[in-house]
């Protein structure tokens, strides 16, 4: 039996407004529904665009994200709230519980993709993490370059991520993006960490080490970085999925209606659904693992099931 997926990482808007600098748009909910029907997704978790100043064209407020989830619940089942660590007074004393508890009361299930281009152990981020832990809100992290980029900044080997995992053991941290997934193998270098490393994982990298060591580290398989990390060494991938079956989420990172076009540079990331189906059908992963990655882990984090 093939399963409909829960997408833990998607971007969309209700109607088109200003285009991105590229001239493209985020997908509308209706455009997203068409993509979901083609790739076997039941519904997704909305990560609102424009949470931070970096990489912002279209902004989606928590109020709008909530409305979309309520109005189009057959496509967007849940939403995360957008929080920037520079909100409030732009200092490490901001009371983020003020925001988080309110958004949680309105239905937010976690904190949206964090993309501020500041070090992961910046006191303002650590303050935000402490409030997220206190309020029981998970955090999705996008890792970026130190300058002229978007995404939190960490060094090769992800030492700052480990620091955060140690400091906040009850905080569920969801890793994502190429600078996270390039650490799947130990062969990653400063020159390759912004690319999509290919070939066998001869020696395990920091992702596996940290996933094993810290119960609060999770990962989503979204974007080209997630898919290509899983496709690079199938023998390692299937073992990785079985070992960390409780901590991996199916996700897409759809951000453009053109993502479904085979000529679109991001098209490969939509192959993940079929990739997981085939892994199960070919006996490479168990049905239990397949079910957890495709939907059960998401539903558990979202509070929709207890197991």
C-alpha positions as CSV (number, residue, x, y, z in Angstrom):
1,X,0.0,0.0,0.0
2,X,1.5,3.3,-1.1
3,X,0.9,6.2,1.3
4,X,-0.1,9.8,0.8
5,X,2.6,12.1,2.2
6,X,2.5,14.9,4.7
7,X,4.8,17.7,3.5
8,X,6.6,19.2,6.4
9,X,8.1,22.1,4.5
10,X,6.2,24.1,1.8
11,X,5.8,27.7,0.8
12,X,2.7,29.2,-0.8
13,X,0.4,32.3,-0.9
14,X,-3.3,32.8,-1.4
15,X,-3.0,35.1,-4.4
16,X,-0.2,36.5,-6.4
17,X,1.3,39.8,-5.4
18,X,4.7,41.2,-6.1
19,X,7.0,38.8,-8.0
20,X,10.4,37.7,-6.7
21,X,13.4,39.5,-8.0
22,X,13.8,36.5,-10.4
23,X,10.4,37.4,-11.9
24,X,8.8,34.2,-10.5
25,X,6.1,33.8,-7.8
26,X,5.4,31.6,-4.9
27,X,2.7,29.1,-5.8
28,X,-0.9,29.9,-4.9
29,X,-2.7,27.2,-2.8
30,X,-4.6,26.1,-5.9
31,X,-1.3,25.7,-7.9
32,X,0.2,23.8,-5.0
33,X,-2.8,21.4,-4.9
34,X,-2.2,20.5,-8.5
35,X,1.5,19.7,-7.7
36,X,0.5,17.7,-4.7
37,X,-2.0,15.6,-6.7
38,X,0.8,14.7,-9.2
39,X,3.3,13.6,-6.5
40,X,1.1,11.9,-4.0
41,X,0.9,14.4,-1.2
42,X,-2.2,14.7,1.0
43,X,-1.4,18.1,2.6
44,X,1.4,20.3,3.8
45,X,2.8,22.5,6.6
46,X,3.0,26.1,5.5
47,X,6.3,27.8,6.3
48,X,5.4,31.5,5.7
49,X,7.7,33.3,3.2
50,X,9.3,36.5,4.3
51,X,9.9,35.7,8.0
52,X,13.3,37.5,8.0
53,X,14.6,40.5,5.9
54,X,17.0,38.2,4.1
55,X,15.7,36.7,0.9
56,X,12.4,38.5,1.2
57,X,10.1,39.6,-1.6
58,X,6.7,38.4,-0.6
59,X,5.8,38.5,3.1
60,X,3.2,36.2,4.7
61,X,2.1,37.2,8.2
62,X,1.1,34.6,10.8
63,X,-2.5,36.0,10.5
64,X,-2.4,35.1,6.8
65,X,-0.8,31.8,7.3
66,X,-3.6,30.9,9.8
67,X,-6.3,32.0,7.4
68,X,-4.8,29.9,4.6
69,X,-4.7,26.8,6.8
70,X,-8.3,27.3,7.8
71,X,-9.6,28.2,4.3
72,X,-7.7,25.6,2.3
73,X,-7.4,22.8,4.9
74,X,-7.5,20.1,2.2
75,X,-4.1,21.4,1.0
76,X,-2.5,23.3,3.9
77,X,-3.2,21.3,7.1
78,X,-1.0,23.3,9.5
79,X,1.2,26.3,9.7
80,X,4.4,27.5,11.5
81,X,4.8,31.0,12.7
82,X,7.5,33.3,11.4
83,X,9.8,34.7,14.1
84,X,13.0,36.7,13.6
85,X,15.5,36.8,16.5
86,X,15.8,40.5,15.9
87,X,12.1,41.1,16.7
88,X,11.2,43.2,19.8
89,X,14.3,45.1,20.9
90,X,16.8,43.3,18.8
91,X,18.7,42.1,21.8
92,X,19.1,38.9,23.9
93,X,16.4,39.9,26.4
94,X,13.4,40.0,24.1
95,X,10.5,38.1,25.5
96,X,9.7,35.8,22.6
97,X,7.3,33.8,24.8
98,X,4.9,36.8,24.3
99,X,4.8,36.0,20.6
100,X,5.1,32.2,20.7
101,X,2.3,31.6,23.2
102,X,0.0,33.8,21.2
103,X,0.7,32.1,17.9
104,X,0.5,28.7,19.5
105,X,-3.0,29.6,20.9
106,X,-3.9,30.5,17.3
107,X,-2.9,27.1,16.0
108,X,0.8,27.5,15.0
109,X,2.6,24.2,15.4
110,X,6.2,25.3,15.3
111,X,8.6,28.1,14.2
112,X,9.0,28.6,10.5
113,X,12.3,28.2,8.6
114,X,14.8,30.4,10.3
115,X,16.9,32.3,7.8
116,X,18.6,35.2,9.6
117,X,22.1,35.5,8.3
118,X,23.7,35.6,11.8
119,X,25.8,33.0,13.7
120,X,23.7,30.1,15.1
121,X,25.1,30.9,18.6
122,X,24.4,34.6,18.4
123,X,22.9,35.6,21.8
124,X,19.7,36.8,20.1
125,X,19.2,33.4,18.5
126,X,20.0,31.5,21.7
127,X,17.4,33.7,23.4
128,X,14.8,32.7,20.8
129,X,15.7,29.1,21.2
130,X,15.3,29.2,24.9
131,X,11.8,30.6,24.5
132,X,10.9,28.0,21.8
133,X,12.0,25.3,24.2
134,X,10.0,26.8,27.0
135,X,6.9,27.1,24.8
136,X,7.2,23.7,23.2
137,X,7.7,25.0,19.6
138,X,10.0,23.2,17.2
139,X,12.4,25.2,15.0
140,X,13.3,24.5,11.3
141,X,16.8,25.8,10.4
142,X,18.2,26.8,7.0
143,X,22.0,27.1,7.0
144,X,23.6,29.7,4.9
145,X,27.0,31.4,4.0
146,X,28.4,34.0,6.4
147,X,27.9,36.9,4.0
148,X,25.5,38.0,1.2
149,X,23.2,35.1,1.8
150,X,20.3,33.9,3.9
151,X,20.3,31.3,6.6
152,X,21.9,30.8,10.0
153,X,25.7,30.6,10.0
154,X,27.7,27.6,11.3
155,X,31.2,26.4,10.6
156,X,32.3,23.2,8.8
157,X,31.4,20.3,11.1
158,X,28.4,22.1,12.5
159,X,29.9,22.9,16.0
160,X,27.4,25.7,16.7
161,X,24.5,23.3,15.9
162,X,25.9,20.9,18.5
163,X,26.2,23.7,21.0
164,X,22.5,24.5,20.5
165,X,21.5,20.9,20.8
166,X,23.3,20.6,24.1
167,X,22.0,23.9,25.5
168,X,18.4,23.2,24.7
169,X,17.8,19.4,25.0
170,X,14.0,19.7,24.9
171,X,14.0,21.9,21.8
172,X,13.1,20.0,18.6
173,X,15.5,21.2,15.9
174,X,14.8,20.3,12.3
175,X,17.8,20.5,10.0
176,X,17.5,21.5,6.3
177,X,19.4,23.0,3.4
178,X,22.6,22.2,1.5
179,X,25.0,23.3,4.3
180,X,23.3,20.8,6.5
181,X,23.0,17.9,4.1
182,X,26.5,18.3,2.7
183,X,27.6,17.0,6.1
184,X,26.1,13.6,5.4
185,X,29.6,12.4,4.5
186,X,32.8,13.2,6.3
187,X,34.5,14.1,3.0
188,X,32.8,17.6,2.9
189,X,35.1,20.6,2.7
190,X,34.8,24.4,2.7
191,X,34.9,24.2,-1.1
192,X,32.1,21.6,-1.4
193,X,29.7,22.4,1.4
194,X,27.7,24.7,-0.8
195,X,27.3,22.1,-3.5
196,X,25.6,18.7,-3.7
197,X,28.3,16.1,-2.8
198,X,27.9,13.0,-4.8
199,X,29.2,9.4,-4.6
200,X,29.5,7.0,-1.8
201,X,29.4,8.0,1.8
202,X,32.7,6.3,2.6
203,X,32.8,7.7,6.2
204,X,29.8,9.0,8.1
205,X,29.6,12.8,8.5
206,X,28.3,15.0,11.2
207,X,24.6,14.6,10.3
208,X,24.5,11.0,11.3
209,X,26.8,11.6,14.3
210,X,24.6,14.4,15.6
211,X,21.3,12.6,14.9
212,X,22.6,9.6,16.9
213,X,24.0,11.7,19.8
214,X,21.1,14.1,20.3
215,X,17.5,13.0,20.6
216,X,16.3,16.5,19.8
217,X,17.8,16.7,16.3
218,X,15.5,15.9,13.4
219,X,15.8,16.5,9.6
220,X,13.5,17.2,6.7
221,X,14.3,15.8,3.2
222,X,13.2,18.9,1.4
223,X,14.7,20.7,-1.5
224,X,17.4,19.5,-3.9
225,X,19.8,19.2,-0.9
226,X,17.6,16.6,0.9
227,X,16.7,14.6,-2.2
228,X,20.3,14.5,-3.6
229,X,21.7,13.6,-0.2
230,X,19.4,10.5,-0.1
231,X,20.1,9.6,-3.7
232,X,23.9,9.8,-3.6
233,X,24.6,6.4,-1.9
234,X,21.5,4.2,-1.6
235,X,23.2,1.6,0.6
236,X,24.0,4.3,3.2
237,X,20.6,6.0,2.7
238,X,18.5,2.9,3.5
239,X,20.5,2.3,6.7
240,X,20.2,5.9,7.6
241,X,16.5,5.8,7.2
242,X,16.1,2.6,9.2
243,X,18.3,3.9,12.1
244,X,16.7,7.4,12.3
245,X,13.2,6.4,11.2
246,X,11.6,8.3,14.1
247,X,13.4,11.6,13.2
248,X,13.1,12.1,9.4
249,X,10.3,14.0,7.7
250,X,9.1,13.9,4.1
251,X,9.2,17.4,2.8
252,X,9.4,19.3,-0.6
253,X,10.3,23.0,-0.2
254,X,8.0,23.8,-3.1
255,X,8.4,27.5,-3.7
256,X,7.4,28.1,-7.4
257,X,4.6,26.6,-9.5
258,X,7.2,25.9,-12.1
259,X,8.9,23.3,-9.7
260,X,6.7,20.7,-11.3
261,X,8.2,21.4,-14.8
262,X,10.9,18.8,-15.6
263,X,13.0,21.6,-17.1
264,X,12.9,23.5,-13.8
265,X,16.2,23.4,-11.9
266,X,14.4,22.4,-8.7
267,X,12.3,19.6,-10.3
268,X,14.4,16.7,-8.9
269,X,13.3,17.5,-5.4
270,X,9.8,16.4,-6.3
271,X,11.1,12.9,-7.1
272,X,11.4,12.2,-3.3
273,X,7.8,10.9,-3.0
274,X,8.4,8.2,-5.7
275,X,11.9,7.5,-4.3
276,X,10.3,6.6,-0.9
277,X,7.6,4.5,-2.6
278,X,10.2,2.5,-4.5
279,X,12.4,2.1,-1.4
280,X,9.5,0.4,0.3
281,X,8.2,-1.6,-2.7
282,X,11.7,-2.9,-3.4
283,X,12.1,-4.0,0.2
284,X,14.9,-1.6,1.0
285,X,13.1,-0.1,4.0
286,X,10.4,-1.5,6.1
287,X,6.8,-0.4,5.9
288,X,7.1,0.9,9.5
289,X,10.0,3.2,8.4
290,X,8.2,4.2,5.2
291,X,5.1,5.2,7.1
292,X,7.0,7.1,9.7
293,X,9.0,9.2,7.2
294,X,6.0,9.7,4.8
295,X,3.5,10.9,7.5
296,X,3.6,9.4,11.0
297,X,6.5,11.5,12.3
298,X,4.9,14.7,11.0
299,X,1.6,13.9,12.5
300,X,3.2,13.1,15.8
301,X,5.1,16.5,15.9
302,X,2.0,18.3,14.8
303,X,0.0,16.7,17.7
304,X,-2.2,14.7,15.5
305,X,-1.2,11.2,16.8
306,X,0.4,9.9,20.0
307,X,2.4,7.0,18.7
